[in-house]
Amino acid sequence: MTQVRKKSPLRLSRRSFVTAAGASLLTGLRAAHAAPQLQLDGLYGEPWLQRTSGNLGDDFAAAAKAKKNFAILWEMRGCPWCKRLHLEDFARDDVAGYLRENFSMVQLNLRGTSQIVDFDGDKLSEEDLSYKRGVNSTPTFQFFRPSDASKGQELGRAGFLNPGDLLMLVHFIREKGYEKGSFEEWARSHKNPA
């Protein structure tokens, strides 16, 4: 008597199964770390970056209400360092997660034409606001003291930093390390969170 072997509809070798499982896992990781989307204004977008309300005082008030630090991120179309910021720094879960949870960061365009009301009531284009504030390179982070931001008092600014240094800096700002001394002193006494 001949034995008829039923053919399974899908037969995978161990190697094929492992390859398929690995590809599926990588697809999931790629979805979790999706590349930032290039927006119509030529800037890269992140889901947690805020669009301005058009009034920096209102943007600050919203950050204060959410108990977050307020910051402005200046970028420009075609800026290679801005692209690196998104593809390297913001692609890391620890960096993006910390910023999302602790900062209300408004993204502005260094050469933008949108009208913005500054903290002092002046209504200017983004480009004119960048001149007024002395921002002339991208990316530039402007950080504000929680108590003084509504008056436009800047705590400090930074350009492109590697992910570990950026994470140290935002921890310093969130933990008000500036009240105890310089960033360098604070960094020496704290373990790098990266």
N, CA, C and O atoms as a DFTB+ gen file, in Angstrom:
776 C
 N C O
     1  1       0.838      -1.158       0.000
     2  2       0.000       0.000       0.000
     3  2       0.893       1.235       0.000
     4  3       1.820       1.353       0.801
     5  1       0.608       2.104      -0.870
     6  2       1.404       3.310      -1.025
     7  2       0.851       4.392      -0.095
     8  3      -0.351       4.639      -0.004
     9  1       1.767       4.988       0.555
    10  2       1.357       6.037       1.483
    11  2       1.374       7.373       0.743
    12  3       2.372       7.747       0.127
    13  1       0.278       8.063       0.816
    14  2       0.187       9.366       0.173
    15  2       0.505      10.424       1.228
    16  3      -0.124      10.524       2.282
    17  1       1.465      11.158       0.893
    18  2       1.885      12.202       1.822
    19  2       1.153      13.501       1.480
    20  3       1.174      13.965       0.340
    21  1       0.520      14.061       2.477
    22  2      -0.175      15.329       2.240
    23  2       0.866      16.435       2.167
    24  3       1.772      16.534       2.995
    25  1       0.702      17.236       1.175
    26  2       1.625      18.346       0.992
    27  2       1.065      19.563       1.732
    28  3      -0.081      19.958       1.520
    29  1       1.876      20.139       2.589
    30  2       1.392      21.322       3.293
    31  2       1.392      22.485       2.311
    32  3       2.255      22.570       1.437
    33  1       0.431      23.369       2.459
    34  2       0.347      24.485       1.532
    35  2       1.570      25.408       1.600
    36  3       1.944      26.022       0.601
    37  1       2.183      25.502       2.769
    38  2       3.355      26.348       2.901
    39  2       4.399      25.567       3.668
    40  3       4.191      25.217       4.829
    41  1       5.490      25.301       3.044
    42  2       6.542      24.535       3.683
    43  2       7.801      25.390       3.690
    44  3       8.346      25.733       2.640
    45  1       8.250      25.725       4.892
    46  2       9.435      26.550       5.037
    47  2      10.557      25.753       5.684
    48  3      10.339      24.996       6.631
    49  1      11.726      25.932       5.170
    50  2      12.880      25.342       5.827
    51  2      13.191      26.194       7.048
    52  3      12.683      27.308       7.180
    53  1      14.008      25.680       7.922
    54  2      14.384      26.436       9.116
    55  2      15.044      27.764       8.717
    56  3      14.754      28.806       9.305
    57  1      15.923      27.719       7.724
    58  2      16.608      28.932       7.266
    59  2      15.608      29.949       6.711
    60  3      15.714      31.140       7.002
    61  1      14.644      29.493       5.919
    62  2      13.630      30.390       5.366
    63  2      12.789      31.002       6.477
    64  3      12.436      32.180       6.429
    65  1      12.470      30.178       7.487
    66  2      11.663      30.672       8.605
    67  2      12.414      31.759       9.380
    68  3      11.850      32.804       9.706
    69  1      13.684      31.501       9.668
    70  2      14.488      32.470      10.409
    71  2      14.646      33.757       9.596
    72  3      14.550      34.853      10.149
    73  1      14.886      33.633       8.298
    74  2      15.024      34.801       7.434
    75  2      13.729      35.605       7.408
    76  3      13.753      36.832       7.508
    77  1      12.594      34.911       7.272
    78  2      11.297      35.600       7.247
    79  2      11.010      36.278       8.579
    80  3      10.509      37.403       8.603
    81  1      11.321      35.609       9.688
    82  2      11.088      36.193      11.016
    83  2      11.963      37.433      11.204
    84  3      11.499      38.448      11.723
    85  1      13.222      37.351      10.784
    86  2      14.124      38.495      10.903
    87  2      13.665      39.673      10.064
    88  3      13.711      40.818      10.515
    89  1      13.221      39.396       8.842
    90  2      12.731      40.470       7.976
    91  2      11.500      41.122       8.579
    92  3      11.333      42.340       8.509
    93  1      10.643      40.310       9.170
    94  2       9.436      40.849       9.802
    95  2       9.789      41.719      10.994
    96  3       9.175      42.765      11.203
    97  1      10.772      41.297      11.778
    98  2      11.214      42.080      12.930
    99  2      11.810      43.400      12.474
   100  3      11.509      44.442      13.055
   101  1      12.656      43.378      11.438
   102  2      13.257      44.604      10.929
   103  2      12.209      45.555      10.367
   104  3      12.344      46.771      10.501
   105  1      11.174      45.020       9.743
   106  2      10.098      45.866       9.237
   107  2       9.418      46.577      10.389
   108  3       9.093      47.760      10.285
   109  1       9.200      45.872      11.484
   110  2       8.596      46.486      12.670
   111  2       9.475      47.563      13.248
   112  3       8.984      48.620      13.643
   113  1      10.780      47.313      13.305
   114  2      11.703      48.328      13.820
   115  2      11.744      49.542      12.909
   116  3      11.802      50.678      13.379
   117  1      11.714      49.303      11.612
   118  2      11.726      50.402      10.670
   119  2      10.480      51.259      10.840
   120  3      10.551      52.483      10.724
   121  1       9.342      50.633      11.112
   122  2       8.112      51.389      11.327
   123  2       8.213      52.214      12.600
   124  3       7.726      53.343      12.649
   125  1       8.852      51.650      13.645
   126  2       8.989      52.374      14.906
   127  2       9.934      53.560      14.749
   128  3       9.748      54.587      15.402
   129  1      10.929      53.433      13.903
   130  2      11.894      54.499      13.673
   131  2      11.753      55.012      12.252
   132  3      12.737      55.099      11.516
   133  1      10.543      55.348      11.869
   134  2      10.311      55.824      10.509
   135  2      11.116      57.092      10.271
   136  3      11.272      57.929      11.161
   137  1      11.605      57.209       9.091
   138  2      12.374      58.400       8.730
   139  2      11.491      59.629       8.854
   140  3      10.298      59.567       8.558
   141  1      12.063      60.744       9.287
   142  2      11.265      61.960       9.384
   143  2      10.739      62.350       8.009
   144  3      11.392      62.124       6.990
   145  1       9.570      62.928       8.000
   146  2       8.938      63.303       6.741
   147  2       9.331      64.725       6.353
   148  3       9.290      65.636       7.179
   149  1       9.706      64.903       5.107
   150  2      10.011      66.225       4.590
   151  2       8.684      66.928       4.341
   152  3       7.842      66.435       3.590
   153  1       8.503      68.083       4.974
   154  2       7.251      68.819       4.877
   155  2       7.273      69.774       3.686
   156  3       8.306      69.948       3.040
   157  1       6.150      70.378       3.407
   158  2       6.035      71.279       2.266
   159  2       6.984      72.481       2.355
   160  3       7.427      72.997       1.330
   161  1       7.293      72.926       3.573
   162  2       8.198      74.072       3.728
   163  2       9.671      73.676       3.621
   164  3      10.555      74.522       3.759
   165  1       9.936      72.384       3.373
   166  2      11.314      71.921       3.206
   167  2      11.985      71.513       4.499
   168  3      13.152      71.120       4.481
   169  1      11.280      71.593       5.636
   170  2      11.830      71.171       6.921
   171  2      11.393      69.744       7.207
   172  3      10.343      69.297       6.746
   173  1      12.210      69.039       7.970
   174  2      11.843      67.694       8.387
   175  2      10.922      67.783       9.593
   176  3      11.139      68.597      10.491
   177  1       9.903      66.953       9.611
   178  2       8.933      66.980      10.702
   179  2       9.072      65.780      11.620
   180  3       9.473      64.696      11.198
   181  1       8.741      65.988      12.855
   182  2       8.658      64.939      13.867
   183  2       7.272      65.069      14.496
   184  3       6.775      66.184      14.655
   185  1       6.644      63.958      14.854
   186  2       5.285      64.057      15.414
   187  2       5.210      64.879      16.700
   188  3       4.154      65.429      17.016
   189  1       6.294      64.969      17.433
   190  2       6.273      65.674      18.712
   191  2       6.726      67.125      18.608
   192  3       6.554      67.882      19.563
   193  1       7.302      67.539      17.475
   194  2       7.665      68.945      17.292
   195  2       6.388      69.756      17.105
   196  3       5.474      69.342      16.392
   197  1       6.339      70.911      17.752
   198  2       5.140      71.743      17.707
   199  2       5.218      72.737      16.550
   200  3       6.290      73.234      16.204
   201  1       4.081      73.004      15.979
   202  2       3.941      74.136      15.063
   203  2       3.551      75.323      15.927
   204  3       2.783      75.168      16.877
   205  1       4.057      76.482      15.620
   206  2       3.719      77.655      16.420
   207  2       2.256      78.034      16.240
   208  3       1.665      77.797      15.187
   209  1       1.691      78.614      17.263
   210  2       0.331      79.144      17.178
   211  2       0.345      80.468      16.431
   212  3      -0.708      80.997      16.074
   213  1       1.543      81.004      16.193
   214  2       1.687      82.312      15.581
   215  2       1.999      83.384      16.611
   216  3       2.238      84.542      16.270
   217  1       1.993      82.974      17.895
   218  2       2.265      83.908      18.986
   219  2       3.155      83.194      19.994
   220  3       2.711      82.243      20.638
   221  1       4.403      83.632      20.144
   222  2       5.348      82.946      21.026
   223  2       4.900      82.986      22.485
   224  3       5.165      82.046      23.234
   225  1       4.226      84.060      22.900
   226  2       3.701      84.130      24.260
   227  2       2.672      83.042      24.512
   228  3       2.657      82.427      25.578
   229  1       1.806      82.805      23.525
   230  2       0.807      81.736      23.650
   231  2       1.473      80.357      23.625
   232  3       1.063      79.450      24.348
   233  1       2.507      80.210      22.781
   234  2       3.237      78.938      22.721
   235  2       3.885      78.645      24.076
   236  3       3.859      77.512      24.555
   237  1       4.472      79.690      24.692
   238  2       5.076      79.517      26.010
   239  2       4.011      79.155      27.044
   240  3       4.225      78.261      27.863
   241  1       2.868      79.838      27.014
   242  2       1.795      79.572      27.981
   243  2       1.311      78.123      27.872
   244  3       1.028      77.484      28.885
   245  1       1.217      77.611      26.656
   246  2       0.802      76.217      26.460
   247  2       1.844      75.263      27.045
   248  3       1.489      74.245      27.638
   249  1       3.127      75.591      26.881
   250  2       4.196      74.759      27.449
   251  2       4.128      74.787      28.974
   252  3       4.251      73.749      29.623
   253  1       3.931      75.974      29.543
   254  2       3.855      76.104      31.003
   255  2       2.659      75.327      31.550
   256  3       2.762      74.668      32.585
   257  1       1.533      75.406      30.855
   258  2       0.328      74.680      31.287
   259  2       0.578      73.171      31.280
   260  3       0.078      72.452      32.145
   261  1       1.349      72.699      30.309
   262  2       1.674      71.273      30.206
   263  2       2.848      70.888      31.107
   264  3       3.272      69.733      31.121
   265  1       3.377      71.876      31.871
   266  2       4.532      71.675      32.769
   267  2       5.765      71.186      32.006
   268  3       6.474      70.280      32.446
   269  1       5.998      71.814      30.849
   270  2       7.151      71.474      30.017
   271  2       8.022      72.712      29.824
   272  3       7.543      73.842      29.914
   273  1       9.295      72.486      29.561
   274  2      10.196      73.575      29.219
   275  2       9.884      74.032      27.798
   276  3       9.502      73.228      26.947
   277  1      10.049      75.324      27.550
   278  2       9.788      75.873      26.227
   279  2      11.099      76.064      25.478
   280  3      12.087      76.536      26.042
   281  1      11.096      75.693      24.206
   282  2      12.278      75.857      23.355
   283  2      11.833      76.121      21.923
   284  3      10.742      75.730      21.510
   285  1      12.695      76.788      21.183
   286  2      12.486      76.996      19.750
   287  2      13.606      76.278      19.014
   288  3      14.774      76.385      19.385
   289  1      13.243      75.553      17.978
   290  2      14.227      74.904      17.108
   291  2      14.155      75.593      15.757
   292  3      13.151      75.500      15.051
   293  1      15.231      76.284      15.407
   294  2      15.329      76.959      14.119
   295  2      15.970      76.011      13.120
   296  3      17.024      75.433      13.386
   297  1      15.328      75.856      11.969
   298  2      15.868      75.027      10.896
   299  2      15.703      75.764       9.573
   300  3      15.077      76.823       9.509
   301  1      16.273      75.188       8.520
   302  2      16.196      75.820       7.207
   303  2      16.174      74.739       6.129
   304  3      16.830      73.704       6.250
   305  1      15.425      74.994       5.100
   306  2      15.344      74.075       3.956
   307  2      16.749      73.799       3.407
   308  3      17.542      74.717       3.201
   309  1      17.035      72.511       3.175
   310  2      18.313      72.124       2.584
   311  2      19.490      72.075       3.543
   312  3      20.618      71.834       3.114
   313  1      19.256      72.297       4.826
   314  2      20.339      72.311       5.812
   315  2      20.789      70.872       6.105
   316  3      20.005      70.085       6.636
   317  1      22.042      70.514       5.768
   318  2      22.495      69.142       6.004
   319  2      22.586      68.791       7.496
   320  3      22.373      67.638       7.872
   321  1      22.901      69.781       8.350
   322  2      22.990      69.514       9.791
   323  2      21.605      69.306      10.393
   324  3      21.449      68.538      11.342
   325  1      20.603      69.985       9.846
   326  2      19.218      69.772      10.301
   327  2      18.788      68.341       9.964
   328  3      18.146      67.665      10.768
   329  1      19.149      67.905       8.777
   330  2      18.814      66.543       8.367
   331  2      19.491      65.537       9.296
   332  3      18.862      64.571       9.728
   333  1      20.761      65.759       9.604
   334  2      21.468      64.871      10.545
   335  2      20.814      64.875      11.918
   336  3      20.718      63.834      12.568
   337  1      20.367      66.041      12.358
   338  2      19.688      66.141      13.649
   339  2      18.493      65.200      13.687
   340  3      18.291      64.486      14.670
   341  1      17.708      65.199      12.628
   342  2      16.521      64.344      12.569
   343  2      16.890      62.868      12.392
   344  3      16.304      61.998      13.036
   345  1      17.855      62.592      11.524
   346  2      18.190      61.201      11.214
   347  2      19.047      60.525      12.280
   348  3      19.022      59.300      12.401
   349  1      19.803      61.299      13.051
   350  2      20.671      60.714      14.070
   351  2      20.151      60.958      15.485
   352  3      19.892      60.005      16.220
   353  1      19.997      62.212      15.867
   354  2      19.608      62.530      17.244
   355  2      18.156      62.146      17.525
   356  3      17.869      61.394      18.457
   357  1      17.249      62.672      16.705
   358  2      15.833      62.442      16.952
   359  2      15.399      61.012      16.634
   360  3      14.303      60.605      17.018
   361  1      16.239      60.246      15.940
   362  2      15.918      58.848      15.649
   363  2      16.115      57.966      16.879
   364  3      15.610      56.845      16.932
   365  1      16.843      58.469      17.854
   366  2      17.068      57.692      19.076
   367  2      15.882      57.860      20.015
   368  3      15.460      58.978      20.309
   369  1      15.354      56.740      20.478
   370  2      14.193      56.762      21.367
   371  2      14.454      57.531      22.651
   372  3      13.569      58.236      23.137
   373  1      15.673      57.405      23.218
   374  2      15.951      58.104      24.474
   375  2      15.954      59.617      24.283
   376  3      15.487      60.344      25.159
   377  1      16.466      60.099      23.170
   378  2      16.504      61.538      22.911
   379  2      15.101      62.054      22.579
   380  3      14.610      62.985      23.218
   381  1      14.465      61.447      21.582
   382  2      13.131      61.891      21.171
   383  2      12.127      61.750      22.310
   384  3      11.285      62.625      22.511
   385  1      12.215      60.644      23.057
   386  2      11.290      60.425      24.168
   387  2      11.446      61.470      25.259
   388  3      10.452      61.966      25.790
   389  1      12.687      61.810      25.600
   390  2      12.922      62.807      26.644
   391  2      12.424      64.179      26.202
   392  3      11.801      64.899      26.984
   393  1      12.698      64.540      24.949
   394  2      12.221      65.823      24.438
   395  2      10.696      65.860      24.405
   396  3      10.091      66.850      24.815
   397  1      10.084      64.806      23.928
   398  2       8.618      64.738      23.837
   399  2       7.969      64.888      25.213
   400  3       6.968      65.590      25.357
   401  1       8.541      64.227      26.224
   402  2       7.952      64.228      27.562
   403  2       8.213      65.514      28.340
   404  3       7.409      65.884      29.195
   405  1       9.319      66.201      28.061
   406  2       9.741      67.305      28.926
   407  2       9.822      68.678      28.278
   408  3       9.985      69.679      28.975
   409  1       9.713      68.740      26.962
   410  2       9.854      70.012      26.267
   411  2       8.708      70.241      25.300
   412  3       8.217      69.312      24.659
   413  1       8.295      71.482      25.209
   414  2       7.408      71.917      24.137
   415  2       8.310      72.685      23.193
   416  3       8.686      73.825      23.464
   417  1       8.654      72.052      22.084
   418  2       9.636      72.612      21.167
   419  2       8.938      73.051      19.886
   420  3       8.377      72.237      19.153
   421  1       8.986      74.356      19.634
   422  2       8.366      74.940      18.452
   423  2       9.404      74.995      17.343
   424  3      10.519      75.475      17.546
   425  1       9.033      74.506      16.183
   426  2       9.932      74.494      15.028
   427  2       9.654      75.733      14.177
   428  3       8.524      75.952      13.742
   429  1      10.692      76.543      13.942
   430  2      10.573      77.718      13.084
   431  2      11.570      77.629      11.934
   432  3      12.616      76.987      12.034
   433  1      11.209      78.295      10.838
   434  2      12.003      78.275       9.617
   435  2      12.830      79.562       9.533
   436  3      12.273      80.659       9.482
   437  1      14.144      79.424       9.520
   438  2      15.054      80.571       9.490
   439  2      14.748      81.514       8.325
   440  3      14.959      82.721       8.447
   441  1      14.268      81.005       7.225
   442  2      13.932      81.821       6.052
   443  2      12.428      81.837       5.786
   444  3      11.990      82.125       4.672
   445  1      11.645      81.525       6.814
   446  2      10.200      81.436       6.667
   447  2       9.513      82.783       6.536
   448  3      10.032      83.810       6.974
   449  1       8.345      82.761       5.929
   450  2       7.580      83.991       5.716
   451  2       6.351      84.088       6.620
   452  3       5.660      85.107       6.614
   453  1       6.072      83.042       7.394
   454  2       4.907      83.080       8.284
   455  2       5.079      84.198       9.307
   456  3       6.184      84.449       9.788
   457  1       3.989      84.854       9.627
   458  2       4.007      85.947      10.594
   459  2       3.939      85.395      12.017
   460  3       3.088      84.563      12.332
   461  1       4.841      85.867      12.864
   462  2       4.935      85.422      14.251
   463  2       4.886      86.655      15.154
   464  3       5.533      87.665      14.877
   465  1       4.114      86.561      16.232
   466  2       4.116      87.620      17.230
   467  2       5.160      87.237      18.272
   468  3       5.053      86.198      18.923
   469  1       6.178      88.100      18.421
   470  2       7.252      87.850      19.377
   471  2       6.731      88.110      20.797
   472  3       5.630      88.630      20.977
   473  1       7.525      87.747      21.789
   474  2       7.140      87.923      23.187
   475  2       6.789      89.379      23.516
   476  3       5.936      89.636      24.366
   477  1       7.446      90.324      22.846
   478  2       7.212      91.743      23.136
   479  2       6.071      92.343      22.317
   480  3       5.807      93.542      22.407
   481  1       5.394      91.515      21.518
   482  2       4.252      91.995      20.743
   483  2       4.574      92.347      19.306
   484  3       3.656      92.562      18.515
   485  1       5.864      92.414      18.932
   486  2       6.235      92.690      17.536
   487  2       5.736      91.565      16.642
   488  3       5.886      90.389      16.972
   489  1       5.138      91.930      15.502
   490  2       4.705      90.928      14.528
   491  2       5.690      90.961      13.364
   492  3       5.820      91.963      12.661
   493  1       6.382      89.831      13.180
   494  2       7.449      89.741      12.190
   495  2       7.346      88.432      11.427
   496  3       6.709      87.482      11.881
   497  1       7.984      88.394      10.255
   498  2       8.115      87.109       9.565
   499  2       9.115      86.262      10.357
   500  3       9.902      86.791      11.142
   501  1       9.077      84.952      10.145
   502  2      10.051      84.082      10.822
   503  2      11.472      84.555      10.514
   504  3      12.319      84.598      11.406
   505  1      11.732      84.907       9.265
   506  2      13.071      85.356       8.877
   507  2      13.465      86.626       9.628
   508  3      14.582      86.717      10.139
   509  1      12.567      87.604       9.702
   510  2      12.877      88.839      10.431
   511  2      13.040      88.564      11.928
   512  3      13.872      89.190      12.586
   513  1      12.262      87.643      12.458
   514  2      12.395      87.259      13.868
   515  2      13.768      86.631      14.122
   516  3      14.387      86.871      15.159
   517  1      14.237      85.824      13.164
   518  2      15.570      85.216      13.326
   519  2      16.649      86.301      13.366
   520  3      17.593      86.199      14.150
   521  1      16.522      87.344      12.528
   522  2      17.481      88.454      12.562
   523  2      17.404      89.190      13.896
   524  3      18.426      89.509      14.502
   525  1      16.186      89.453      14.341
   526  2      15.985      90.166      15.608
   527  2      16.623      89.405      16.770
   528  3      17.213      90.008      17.666
   529  1      16.501      88.085      16.748
   530  2      17.009      87.257      17.840
   531  2      18.467      86.849      17.631
   532  3      19.050      86.188      18.491
   533  1      19.058      87.233      16.506
   534  2      20.466      86.925      16.269
   535  2      20.734      85.468      15.934
   536  3      21.828      84.957      16.174
   537  1      19.729      84.804      15.379
   538  2      19.900      83.401      14.968
   539  2      20.321      83.426      13.508
   540  3      19.575      83.895      12.649
   541  1      21.523      82.918      13.229
   542  2      22.024      82.990      11.853
   543  2      22.581      81.673      11.336
   544  3      23.236      81.641      10.293
   545  1      22.327      80.591      12.053
   546  2      22.772      79.281      11.573
   547  2      21.742      78.232      11.992
   548  3      20.945      78.442      12.907
   549  1      21.786      77.119      11.305
   550  2      20.829      76.048      11.617
   551  2      21.567      74.727      11.711
   552  3      22.589      74.534      11.053
   553  1      21.057      73.819      12.525
   554  2      19.956      74.018      13.462
   555  2      20.423      74.834      14.666
   556  3      21.588      74.764      15.058
   557  1      19.520      75.597      15.242
   558  2      19.777      76.320      16.482
   559  2      18.632      76.048      17.444
   560  3      17.464      76.263      17.121
   561  1      18.988      75.573      18.629
   562  2      18.018      75.417      19.713
   563  2      18.088      76.675      20.569
   564  3      19.175      77.088      20.973
   565  1      16.956      77.283      20.846
   566  2      16.877      78.370      21.817
   567  2      16.090      77.826      22.999
   568  3      14.936      77.426      22.853
   569  1      16.715      77.813      24.165
   570  2      16.062      77.339      25.378
   571  2      15.717      78.536      26.251
   572  3      16.476      79.502      26.323
   573  1      14.568      78.468      26.914
   574  2      14.088      79.579      27.730
   575  2      13.890      79.127      29.168
   576  3      13.490      77.993      29.431
   577  1      14.180      80.041      30.098
   578  2      13.913      79.759      31.515
   579  2      12.411      79.653      31.704
   580  3      11.662      80.479      31.183
   581  1      11.966      78.656      32.436
   582  2      10.525      78.512      32.633
   583  2       9.858      79.762      33.200
   584  3       8.720      80.066      32.840
   585  1      10.544      80.489      34.076
   586  2       9.938      81.668      34.688
   587  2      10.069      82.918      33.829
   588  3       9.314      83.873      34.018
   589  1      11.012      82.934      32.889
   590  2      11.285      84.145      32.125
   591  2      10.915      84.065      30.653
   592  3      11.002      85.066      29.943
   593  1      10.511      82.916      30.191
   594  2      10.290      82.764      28.752
   595  2       9.181      83.670      28.245
   596  3       9.246      84.142      27.110
   597  1       8.164      83.923      29.060
   598  2       7.076      84.779      28.589
   599  2       7.580      86.189      28.308
   600  3       6.930      86.945      27.586
   601  1       8.718      86.547      28.863
   602  2       9.333      87.848      28.596
   603  2      10.391      87.723      27.496
   604  3      11.023      88.713      27.127
   605  1      10.580      86.534      26.985
   606  2      11.565      86.322      25.934
   607  2      12.977      86.167      26.451
   608  3      13.930      86.313      25.686
   609  1      13.138      85.869      27.752
   610  2      14.466      85.693      28.336
   611  2      15.014      84.323      27.969
   612  3      14.506      83.287      28.396
   613  1      16.039      84.352      27.184
   614  2      16.657      83.119      26.715
   615  2      17.620      82.585      27.767
   616  3      18.409      83.334      28.344
   617  1      17.544      81.288      28.005
   618  2      18.473      80.619      28.915
   619  2      19.790      80.365      28.207
   620  3      20.860      80.561      28.783
   621  1      19.713      79.935      26.972
   622  2      20.906      79.648      26.191
   623  2      20.520      79.044      24.857
   624  3      19.346      78.807      24.577
   625  1      21.523      78.802      24.048
   626  2      21.266      78.194      22.742
   627  2      22.367      77.217      22.393
   628  3      23.471      77.268      22.936
   629  1      22.042      76.337      21.485
   630  2      23.001      75.320      21.040
   631  2      22.745      75.028      19.574
   632  3      21.632      75.194      19.073
   633  1      23.784      74.595      18.905
   634  2      23.666      74.148      17.522
   635  2      23.572      72.629      17.494
   636  3      23.079      72.012      18.438
   637  1      24.043      72.037      16.418
   638  2      24.002      70.582      16.299
   639  2      24.925      69.959      17.343
   640  3      26.072      70.374      17.507
   641  1      24.406      68.962      18.038
   642  2      25.186      68.189      19.001
   643  2      24.990      66.715      18.700
   644  3      23.955      66.324      18.161
   645  1      25.972      65.891      19.042
   646  2      25.751      64.456      18.881
   647  2      24.668      64.044      19.884
   648  3      24.435      64.759      20.858
   649  1      24.012      62.918      19.664
   650  2      22.878      62.538      20.511
   651  2      23.181      62.502      22.010
   652  3      22.357      62.951      22.807
   653  1      24.325      61.986      22.406
   654  2      24.663      61.917      23.829
   655  2      24.809      63.288      24.462
   656  3      24.345      63.518      25.579
   657  1      25.463      64.208      23.738
   658  2      25.634      65.567      24.260
   659  2      24.307      66.319      24.307
   660  3      24.050      67.067      25.250
   661  1      23.465      66.122      23.294
   662  2      22.150      66.766      23.307
   663  2      21.321      66.264      24.491
   664  3      20.643      67.048      25.156
   665  1      21.376      64.970      24.748
   666  2      20.620      64.402      25.863
   667  2      21.126      64.957      27.194
   668  3      20.323      65.261      28.077
   669  1      22.437      65.093      27.350
   670  2      22.996      65.691      28.567
   671  2      22.519      67.131      28.718
   672  3      22.139      67.544      29.813
   673  1      22.534      67.898      27.633
   674  2      22.136      69.297      27.689
   675  2      20.668      69.446      28.087
   676  3      20.346      70.285      28.928
   677  1      19.782      68.660      27.508
   678  2      18.359      68.814      27.844
   679  2      18.066      68.331      29.264
   680  3      17.149      68.841      29.907
   681  1      18.827      67.357      29.763
   682  2      18.706      66.969      31.177
   683  2      19.150      68.126      32.070
   684  3      18.497      68.426      33.070
   685  1      20.251      68.771      31.716
   686  2      20.767      69.924      32.465
   687  2      19.705      71.025      32.554
   688  3      19.484      71.607      33.616
   689  1      19.057      71.296      31.425
   690  2      18.042      72.355      31.390
   691  2      16.806      71.946      32.180
   692  3      16.301      72.728      32.985
   693  1      16.319      70.742      31.964
   694  2      15.106      70.291      32.650
   695  2      15.315      70.214      34.158
   696  3      14.411      70.543      34.925
   697  1      16.498      69.783      34.587
   698  2      16.788      69.644      36.020
   699  2      17.310      70.939      36.646
   700  3      17.730      70.944      37.803
   701  1      17.285      72.042      35.879
   702  2      17.726      73.365      36.324
   703  2      19.149      73.350      36.877
   704  3      19.455      73.997      37.878
   705  1      20.008      72.593      36.196
   706  2      21.407      72.541      36.592
   707  2      22.078      73.903      36.542
   708  3      23.048      74.143      37.260
   709  1      21.567      74.801      35.697
   710  2      22.125      76.146      35.561
   711  2      21.999      76.949      36.847
   712  3      22.719      77.932      37.026
   713  1      21.102      76.556      37.749
   714  2      20.974      77.264      39.026
   715  2      22.119      76.928      39.981
   716  3      22.356      77.650      40.950
   717  1      22.827      75.829      39.703
   718  2      23.915      75.379      40.579
   719  2      25.301      75.675      40.015
   720  3      26.296      75.599      40.737
   721  1      25.369      76.012      38.726
   722  2      26.668      76.278      38.123
   723  2      26.634      76.085      36.621
   724  3      25.571      76.065      36.001
   725  1      27.806      75.944      36.055
   726  2      27.918      75.813      34.598
   727  2      27.542      74.401      34.143
   728  3      27.475      73.461      34.936
   729  1      27.301      74.293      32.846
   730  2      26.990      72.990      32.256
   731  2      28.157      72.027      32.451
   732  3      27.953      70.852      32.753
   733  1      29.373      72.523      32.280
   734  2      30.555      71.668      32.408
   735  2      30.659      71.086      33.823
   736  3      30.941      69.900      33.993
   737  1      30.429      71.932      34.838
   738  2      30.470      71.454      36.227
   739  2      29.360      70.432      36.477
   740  3      29.580      69.393      37.099
   741  1      28.184      70.744      35.987
   742  2      27.038      69.849      36.179
   743  2      27.295      68.506      35.489
   744  3      27.022      67.449      36.057
   745  1      27.822      68.554      34.262
   746  2      28.066      67.327      33.496
   747  2      29.096      66.437      34.193
   748  3      28.970      65.212      34.182
   749  1      30.129      67.062      34.806
   750  2      31.138      66.263      35.515
   751  2      30.526      65.523      36.699
   752  3      30.971      64.426      37.037
   753  1      29.526      66.103      37.323
   754  2      28.949      65.489      38.509
   755  2      27.749      64.579      38.219
   756  3      27.186      63.982      39.137
   757  1      27.361      64.473      36.950
   758  2      26.224      63.629      36.559
   759  2      26.664      62.602      35.537
   760  3      27.495      62.866      34.668
   761  1      26.093      61.450      35.666
   762  2      26.375      60.389      34.704
   763  2      25.663      60.709      33.397
   764  3      24.510      61.139      33.403
   765  1      26.340      60.503      32.291
   766  2      25.751      60.727      30.988
   767  2      24.584      59.763      30.795
   768  3      24.769      58.548      30.855
   769  1      23.347      60.311      30.556
   770  2      22.190      59.427      30.411
   771  2      22.187      58.635      29.110
   772  3      21.366      57.734      28.938
   773  1      23.097      58.961      28.189
   774  2      23.119      58.278      26.893
   775  2      23.659      56.868      26.994
   776  3      23.740      56.164      25.987
